[in-house]
């Protein structure tokens, strides 16, 4: 067996990618100041969690549909979060003409 095939079929490789996605999402959430950047970071966090569910479902679960069902719920929550988030961003931009999260929090009255 080739090493690349062995690496692509291990639970460890899936978990490393999921941790990288989750870590980039947390870093982006802390580092970004715009609401759109924060929204994208939350999407990365949810994608990392969904990848974890799929990996554990593939390698450890007796019934692999369990991880798929959880991942579908995560995808639905992510879609709803993106829709509501973009609606809030549009409303904030119309009122303050900026989507900078620091500026919006300073204008609280």
Buried (B, 14 or more C-beta within 10 A) or exposed (E): EEEEEEEEEEEEEBBEBBEEBBEBBBEBBEEBEBBBBBBBBBBBBBBBBBBBBBBBBBBEEEEEEEBBEBBEEBEEEBEEBBEEBEEEBEEBBEEEEBBEBEEBEEEEE
